Amino acid sequence: MAHTDFERMVFEELKSIETGATEPIAYINANHYTQHNLGVADGLAGFGAALSALKDFPEAAKVNTVRVFQDGNYVVAHTDYNFFGPKIGFDIFRFEDGKIVEHWDNLQETPKTANPSGHTMLDGATEIKDLDKTAENKALAENFVKDILMGQHPENLASYFDGNNYTQHNPGIADGLDGLGAALAAMAQQGIEMKYDTLHKVLGKGNFVLTVSEGSLGGVHSSYFDLFRIENGKIAEHWDTIESILPEDKRLNANGKFGF
């Protein structure tokens, strides 16, 4: 499927971190750019400062975006990064009058090994299809987060899956409902609680849906970005990143992690 103009712009904007190309800077509204990465200062100046800091890092920056999709004025990207160390990230950009005016992201250190089922945090399906099912797939992902991850109706768990046919890319969880159950049981045994308190945003295109949530992991204030691939009304594949949220005294902007 050909990329939309906004999808292409996001792809080029992210790739410029690696290449140093200056043209994609023009995709950002220089007078109005709100930054939600709490470790980067606000505005275009903050973005420039972050890029400048890369010059002092011993390894050359690498950026490989493997999934990108547009939902209205928002574009979601799923990317393999190497800047200040290897990371997997989701980025969300909001467009206004053809320019990028707002940015969110969620980054997690890339694990050194595959998960128990041999999957990485990035491999798997990339084809966007079922565009006519976008609305119902977004509703299904939203209901799953509320029912299962937020614990409103845990008894509905099995209804969201086609039996044990479920591919998992979380680095610590194996495929299938069996793998999910085993991982949750192991966390409980270790006294590690994973809480989803607030669902902030749902973005999707066809069979891919990203949910943005806030909660805590082991008592640490955290953000959860979950990407679902939905097939025939069931969740078939899942990727995620989990990031601890910087405390207020360490933040370089006052925009908050979410603020949709």
N, C-alpha and C positions, 0 to 999 in steps of 0.2 A: 504494500500500500504506500502510495506516495505521501511524503510529509506535507503538512500544511505549511504556510509561510511562518506561522508562529513556532511550529515544531522545528523547522529548519533554523530559525533564528536562535532558539535555545541550544540546539545542537552545536551551532557555530560559536555561540557565546561561551559554552563550557569548554569546547575544544581549544579556544584561544588561550585558556590557562596553560595549556601545554605548548602551543605553537608560538605564543606571543603576538599573534595577529592583532592589529589594532582596530580593524574595521568593525568587528562586532561590538566595540564599545559604544558605537553610535546607536545600537539597538536599545540602550538604556536611556531613560529620560534623565538628563543631567540635572534637571531642576527639581525632580520629584522621584526619589528612589528610596523606598522604605526597606530596611534590612532587618530580618528576623533571626539571622545567625547571631547569637548573642556575643560571640567572640570577634565580631567584625563591626567596626564603627559604621554609623548610618551614612547613607548617601553614596554618590559616586566616588567621593574622596575616600570613604572607608573601603570600598571595593578596590580602588587603586592601591591603597596602603597594604591590603592583604596580598595583592599580586606582587608588590615590591618586596615583601617579606620572603617570598619564595626564592628570590635571588640568593639569599643567604643560606638556603637549605642545600646540603651536599648532593642530593639526588635530583635529577631533572624531573620536573612535573610530568605526569602522565594522566591522560583523561580518555576514557573509553566509554561512551554512552551507549548502552545496549537496548534500552527501551525509552521511547518518548511518545507521549500522546497529549492531545489537546481536549479540554473540556471547557467550552465557552471561552472566557478570557484568561483561563489558567492553562499552563502547560506543565506536565509532570515529566521528569527525567530520572532514569535509574542508571547509575554510573559507577564504573570502576575507577577509583582515583588513586594516584600516588602523589600526594603533596603533604609535607610534614609527616610522612609515613603512609603506608597503604590503607585505604578506607573504601568502604562501599557507601554510597550516598543516594538518597532521594532528594531532588530539588524540585521546588514548585516556583514558577514565575507567573506573576499576574501582569497582563497587558492592559494598557489604556491608550486609546488613539494610536495604536500601532507600535507603542514603545513599552519596554519593561519598566514597571513602576514599583514592583514589590517582589521580594524573594524570601522563601523559607527553605530550610534544608534539615536533614537528619542524617548524621554520619556515624558509622560504626567501624571500628578497626577490623580490617580484613583478617579472618582467621587463617592460621598457617596450614590447616588441614581441612578436608571436606567434612561434611556432617555424617552422622552414623549411616546414612543411606548413600553416601558417596556424592552428594550434591554440594555445589558451591552456593554462595549467596547471590550469584548472578546468572548461572546457567539456566537452561530450561526454555520454555516456549517464548517467542517474541512476536508472533503474528497476531495482529489486531484484526478481529473479525466480529460478526454478529452485531454490527452497528445498530441494527433495529432493536436490539435487546439492551441497549445502554441503560435506559431508565430502570428496567426491572433488575438488571445486574447490580446497579448501584444500590437499589433498595435491599437486595439480598445481602450484600456486604454490610450495609448499615445495620440491618437486623441481626446479623451474625455478631457484630461487635457488641451490640446492646444485649442480646440474649445470652451470649456465651462469654465473651471477654469481660463484659461489665457485670455478668452474673444475674441478669434480670430473669432469664428463663433457661437455666442450664439443662433442663430436661429435654430441650429441643436440639441438642448437639447433633445427634445422628441424622436429623432431617436435612442438615446442610451439606451432607456428603453422600457420594455414591458408594456406600459400603466403606471398604478400606482403600478405595482408589483415590489417593490423595498424595501429591508430591510436595515435599516440604524442603524449603531452602534455609530455614533457620539453622545456624551452625551447630546447635546442640540438640536438635530434635530429629528423629527418624521419620520416614514416610508413614502415612496412614493414620487412622484414628488410634491404632495401637501405639504408634510412636508418640503421638501427642499425649495420650494418657500416661504413658511411662515417664515422659519428661516432667509432666505436671506432678506426678506422684513423687519423683525424685526430688523436685524442688520443695515440695511440702515436707518431705522427710528431713531436708536440710534446713528447714525453717525459713526458706526464701519465698516471700509472697510477691506475686506479680499482680498488680492492681491496675485496672483501667477505670478511671473515674469520669472522664469527659471525652466525648467524641466531638472534635472541633470541625472536621471537614471531610466530605466524601467527594472524590473526583473520579470520573471514569470515562472510558471510550470503548464501546463494544464489550469484549470479554475481559477487559482489564479494569480493575477498580482499586484506587488507593484510598485508604482511610488514615486520618491523622488524629491521634488520641493522646491524652495526657493522663498520667497516673504515677505509679511508683514501682520500683523493682528493688526488693530487699530493703525497703524503707527509703530509697533514694528517689527524689523527684525526677521523673523521666518522661520522655516523649517517645511515642510508638508510631512509626509509619509502617503500615501493613499493605502490601500489594497482593491482591487476589486475582487469579485467573478463574473465570467461571465458565463452565461448560454444561449445557443442557440443564440449567437451573441448579447446578451443584458446584461447590467450591472444589476445583480440581488441582490447584497449585497455589503456593503461598511463599512470598518473600517478605522480609522485614528488616528494619534497622531500629535499634533501641539506643537512645542517647540520654545520658544524664543531663539535666538542665542546670546551667550555670547559676549559682546564687547571685543575688542582685549586686553584691559588692564587687563581683568580678566581671560584670557585663560591660560591654563597650557601646551598647545602645540601650535605649529605654523602651523599645517597641514590643517587648515580650516575645516569647517563642512562638506564639500562635497568632492571635489578633485577626482572625479571618472576618 
